[in-house]
Amino acid sequence: MTPDLTFILGGARSGKSARAERLAADSGLPVTYIATAPIKHLGDAEFAERVRHHRERRPAHWSLIEAPLDLAGALREADRAGHCVLIDCLTLWLANLLFTSASASEEIAVLPDSAREAFAQFDAALASVRGKVIVVSNEIGLGVVPLGSVTRLYVDELGRLNQRVAAASAHATLMVAGLPLALKG
């Protein structure tokens, strides 16, 4: 278990990012925000608006690292004692790993080796953090089993990733309708 690792998960618009941002701000530490959305390449006006909303809500003095693929490298770069790193979010990171431009037209049946390696690197980076780390992810496994194989793979792998991060965390919170439910710590 990582001593100062906090995991916050919930559904879309559950308040998970706002909660993570409050925890980071309340820590009193310098903060680096690691964004996993591939902002420059989306071409999606609605998603760009979501990103703008997140940016406006964050303090301007926070550092920002955009890490759509190399999350472990970004965490190692930002992590240090007396510092807070906020990662938002694992959900988009997994989508980036599974649906790169090279694989966008392919039917994915199993987790690619590159994604397995990225997971192993991220797990190792989390295990060796020195500062405070807050990780945000969606909980998407509360519904029915998805019909398509790609969607099932995505839901299953996000569930496994969330389980590993929760197991490594000292604190875990589930956000529902803006309300925190303590799961651990």
C-alpha beads as a LAMMPS data file, in Angstrom:
LAMMPS data file: protein, C-alpha beads

185 atoms
184 bonds

1 atom types
1 bond types

-500.0 500.0 xlo xhi
-500.0 500.0 ylo yhi
-500.0 500.0 zlo zhi

Masses

1 110.0

Atoms # bond

1 1 1 0.000 0.000 0.000
2 1 1 1.310 3.439 -0.940
3 1 1 1.181 5.683 2.153
4 1 1 -0.202 8.861 0.573
5 1 1 -2.159 7.562 -2.411
6 1 1 -5.830 8.578 -2.661
7 1 1 -8.165 7.023 -5.237
8 1 1 -11.404 8.759 -6.219
9 1 1 -13.852 7.098 -8.550
10 1 1 -17.432 7.600 -9.647
11 1 1 -19.671 7.920 -12.646
12 1 1 -19.804 10.729 -15.171
13 1 1 -20.591 14.066 -13.492
14 1 1 -20.454 12.461 -10.050
15 1 1 -18.139 15.178 -8.686
16 1 1 -14.994 13.050 -8.657
17 1 1 -12.707 15.590 -10.365
18 1 1 -13.953 18.482 -8.233
19 1 1 -13.403 16.390 -5.095
20 1 1 -9.869 15.477 -6.193
21 1 1 -9.104 19.120 -6.951
22 1 1 -10.355 20.183 -3.484
23 1 1 -8.186 17.550 -1.814
24 1 1 -5.160 18.684 -3.804
25 1 1 -5.789 22.364 -2.992
26 1 1 -6.445 21.586 0.684
27 1 1 -3.153 19.680 0.941
28 1 1 -1.292 22.999 1.021
29 1 1 1.372 21.455 -1.213
30 1 1 2.518 22.528 -4.665
31 1 1 0.338 20.638 -7.181
32 1 1 1.027 19.092 -10.562
33 1 1 -2.060 18.120 -12.511
34 1 1 -1.543 15.254 -14.943
35 1 1 -4.211 15.301 -17.661
36 1 1 -4.661 12.127 -19.690
37 1 1 -6.988 13.574 -22.343
38 1 1 -5.323 13.987 -25.741
39 1 1 -6.536 17.585 -25.873
40 1 1 -4.665 18.717 -28.996
41 1 1 -5.913 15.848 -31.143
42 1 1 -9.568 15.505 -30.227
43 1 1 -11.338 17.761 -32.702
44 1 1 -14.441 17.394 -30.524
45 1 1 -16.078 20.708 -29.518
46 1 1 -18.099 19.197 -26.662
47 1 1 -15.042 17.515 -25.162
48 1 1 -13.009 20.694 -25.614
49 1 1 -15.670 22.450 -23.530
50 1 1 -15.252 19.828 -20.786
51 1 1 -11.513 20.409 -20.788
52 1 1 -12.031 24.187 -20.657
53 1 1 -14.343 23.762 -17.651
54 1 1 -11.712 21.673 -15.842
55 1 1 -8.981 24.203 -16.634
56 1 1 -11.018 27.162 -15.378
57 1 1 -11.771 25.371 -12.120
58 1 1 -8.086 24.676 -11.356
59 1 1 -5.804 27.252 -9.763
60 1 1 -3.592 28.906 -12.378
61 1 1 -0.416 28.268 -10.362
62 1 1 -0.733 24.478 -10.599
63 1 1 1.698 22.818 -12.985
64 1 1 0.223 20.813 -15.843
65 1 1 1.541 17.748 -17.633
66 1 1 -0.420 16.270 -20.520
67 1 1 0.168 12.515 -20.574
68 1 1 -2.235 10.708 -22.883
69 1 1 -0.018 7.596 -23.075
70 1 1 3.066 7.723 -20.820
71 1 1 1.312 8.149 -17.488
72 1 1 4.068 6.353 -15.570
73 1 1 6.710 8.677 -17.006
74 1 1 4.632 11.748 -16.164
75 1 1 4.097 10.512 -12.605
76 1 1 7.816 9.830 -12.127
77 1 1 8.603 13.301 -13.516
78 1 1 6.142 15.117 -11.216
79 1 1 6.467 13.061 -8.031
80 1 1 8.618 14.317 -5.178
81 1 1 8.380 14.632 -1.420
82 1 1 6.366 17.639 -0.275
83 1 1 4.425 17.762 -3.547
84 1 1 0.946 16.685 -4.669
85 1 1 0.227 15.023 -8.017
86 1 1 -3.357 14.795 -9.262
87 1 1 -3.993 12.352 -12.135
88 1 1 -7.258 12.872 -14.017
89 1 1 -8.179 10.302 -15.255
90 1 1 -7.500 6.600 -15.739
91 1 1 -10.639 6.204 -17.845
92 1 1 -9.309 8.373 -20.667
93 1 1 -5.806 6.948 -20.316
94 1 1 -7.107 3.420 -20.921
95 1 1 -9.092 4.637 -23.945
96 1 1 -5.914 6.237 -25.308
97 1 1 -3.983 2.985 -24.842
98 1 1 -6.640 0.834 -26.473
99 1 1 -7.756 3.126 -29.255
100 1 1 -4.651 4.752 -30.665
101 1 1 -4.949 6.058 -34.208
102 1 1 -3.182 2.904 -35.428
103 1 1 -5.737 0.620 -33.821
104 1 1 -8.840 2.802 -34.246
105 1 1 -10.062 0.802 -37.222
106 1 1 -9.171 -2.609 -35.767
107 1 1 -11.380 -4.858 -33.683
108 1 1 -9.534 -5.308 -30.391
109 1 1 -10.097 -8.712 -28.808
110 1 1 -7.374 -8.751 -26.146
111 1 1 -5.385 -6.162 -24.291
112 1 1 -2.430 -5.147 -26.490
113 1 1 1.054 -5.869 -25.131
114 1 1 1.794 -2.128 -25.211
115 1 1 -1.113 -1.512 -22.811
116 1 1 0.051 -4.342 -20.505
117 1 1 3.498 -2.759 -20.405
118 1 1 1.996 0.693 -19.710
119 1 1 -0.009 -0.807 -16.827
120 1 1 3.084 -2.493 -15.379
121 1 1 5.037 0.765 -15.620
122 1 1 2.207 2.715 -13.957
123 1 1 1.822 0.137 -11.166
124 1 1 5.578 0.372 -10.497
125 1 1 5.496 4.186 -10.521
126 1 1 2.604 4.208 -8.037
127 1 1 4.429 1.772 -5.759
128 1 1 7.414 4.093 -5.480
129 1 1 5.802 7.533 -5.048
130 1 1 7.356 9.883 -2.511
131 1 1 4.726 12.630 -2.377
132 1 1 0.956 12.838 -2.199
133 1 1 -0.840 11.340 -5.210
134 1 1 -4.537 11.585 -6.042
135 1 1 -5.875 9.392 -8.854
136 1 1 -9.292 9.839 -10.511
137 1 1 -11.168 7.187 -12.479
138 1 1 -14.673 6.311 -13.595
139 1 1 -16.612 3.426 -12.129
140 1 1 -18.313 2.047 -15.206
141 1 1 -18.898 -1.549 -14.118
142 1 1 -22.216 -1.017 -12.347
143 1 1 -24.419 -1.628 -15.390
144 1 1 -25.197 -4.565 -17.595
145 1 1 -22.514 -6.574 -19.386
146 1 1 -21.814 -4.676 -22.633
147 1 1 -22.825 -6.340 -25.887
148 1 1 -19.731 -5.643 -27.993
149 1 1 -16.401 -7.387 -27.419
150 1 1 -14.407 -4.137 -27.551
151 1 1 -16.656 -2.518 -24.966
152 1 1 -16.461 -5.606 -22.743
153 1 1 -12.658 -5.516 -22.993
154 1 1 -12.637 -1.825 -22.049
155 1 1 -14.990 -2.289 -19.072
156 1 1 -13.101 -5.363 -17.848
157 1 1 -9.672 -3.737 -18.133
158 1 1 -10.809 -0.521 -16.443
159 1 1 -12.287 -2.619 -13.634
160 1 1 -8.987 -4.473 -13.203
161 1 1 -7.005 -1.217 -13.310
162 1 1 -9.321 0.371 -10.746
163 1 1 -8.940 -2.664 -8.464
164 1 1 -5.144 -2.462 -8.585
165 1 1 -5.107 1.264 -7.819
166 1 1 -7.654 0.828 -5.007
167 1 1 -5.570 -1.975 -3.491
168 1 1 -2.451 0.222 -3.555
169 1 1 -4.276 3.229 -2.094
170 1 1 -4.427 4.302 1.527
171 1 1 -7.717 6.102 0.827
172 1 1 -10.479 5.373 -1.681
173 1 1 -13.689 7.346 -2.190
174 1 1 -16.697 6.660 -4.395
175 1 1 -18.477 9.808 -5.546
176 1 1 -22.231 9.625 -6.093
177 1 1 -24.286 12.735 -6.935
178 1 1 -21.539 14.963 -5.584
179 1 1 -21.388 13.108 -2.286
180 1 1 -18.308 11.180 -1.119
181 1 1 -18.654 7.646 0.152
182 1 1 -15.489 6.491 1.937
183 1 1 -14.504 3.018 0.751
184 1 1 -11.082 2.789 2.393
185 1 1 -9.026 4.761 4.881

Bonds

1 1 1 2
2 1 2 3
3 1 3 4
4 1 4 5
5 1 5 6
6 1 6 7
7 1 7 8
8 1 8 9
9 1 9 10
10 1 10 11
11 1 11 12
12 1 12 13
13 1 13 14
14 1 14 15
15 1 15 16
16 1 16 17
17 1 17 18
18 1 18 19
19 1 19 20
20 1 20 21
21 1 21 22
22 1 22 23
23 1 23 24
24 1 24 25
25 1 25 26
26 1 26 27
27 1 27 28
28 1 28 29
29 1 29 30
30 1 30 31
31 1 31 32
32 1 32 33
33 1 33 34
34 1 34 35
35 1 35 36
36 1 36 37
37 1 37 38
38 1 38 39
39 1 39 40
40 1 40 41
41 1 41 42
42 1 42 43
43 1 43 44
44 1 44 45
45 1 45 46
46 1 46 47
47 1 47 48
48 1 48 49
49 1 49 50
50 1 50 51
51 1 51 52
52 1 52 53
53 1 53 54
54 1 54 55
55 1 55 56
56 1 56 57
57 1 57 58
58 1 58 59
59 1 59 60
60 1 60 61
61 1 61 62
62 1 62 63
63 1 63 64
64 1 64 65
65 1 65 66
66 1 66 67
67 1 67 68
68 1 68 69
69 1 69 70
70 1 70 71
71 1 71 72
72 1 72 73
73 1 73 74
74 1 74 75
75 1 75 76
76 1 76 77
77 1 77 78
78 1 78 79
79 1 79 80
80 1 80 81
81 1 81 82
82 1 82 83
83 1 83 84
84 1 84 85
85 1 85 86
86 1 86 87
87 1 87 88
88 1 88 89
89 1 89 90
90 1 90 91
91 1 91 92
92 1 92 93
93 1 93 94
94 1 94 95
95 1 95 96
96 1 96 97
97 1 97 98
98 1 98 99
99 1 99 100
100 1 100 101
101 1 101 102
102 1 102 103
103 1 103 104
104 1 104 105
105 1 105 106
106 1 106 107
107 1 107 108
108 1 108 109
109 1 109 110
110 1 110 111
111 1 111 112
112 1 112 113
113 1 113 114
114 1 114 115
115 1 115 116
116 1 116 117
117 1 117 118
118 1 118 119
119 1 119 120
120 1 120 121
121 1 121 122
122 1 122 123
123 1 123 124
124 1 124 125
125 1 125 126
126 1 126 127
127 1 127 128
128 1 128 129
129 1 129 130
130 1 130 131
131 1 131 132
132 1 132 133
133 1 133 134
134 1 134 135
135 1 135 136
136 1 136 137
137 1 137 138
138 1 138 139
139 1 139 140
140 1 140 141
141 1 141 142
142 1 142 143
143 1 143 144
144 1 144 145
145 1 145 146
146 1 146 147
147 1 147 148
148 1 148 149
149 1 149 150
150 1 150 151
151 1 151 152
152 1 152 153
153 1 153 154
154 1 154 155
155 1 155 156
156 1 156 157
157 1 157 158
158 1 158 159
159 1 159 160
160 1 160 161
161 1 161 162
162 1 162 163
163 1 163 164
164 1 164 165
165 1 165 166
166 1 166 167
167 1 167 168
168 1 168 169
169 1 169 170
170 1 170 171
171 1 171 172
172 1 172 173
173 1 173 174
174 1 174 175
175 1 175 176
176 1 176 177
177 1 177 178
178 1 178 179
179 1 179 180
180 1 180 181
181 1 181 182
182 1 182 183
183 1 183 184
184 1 184 185
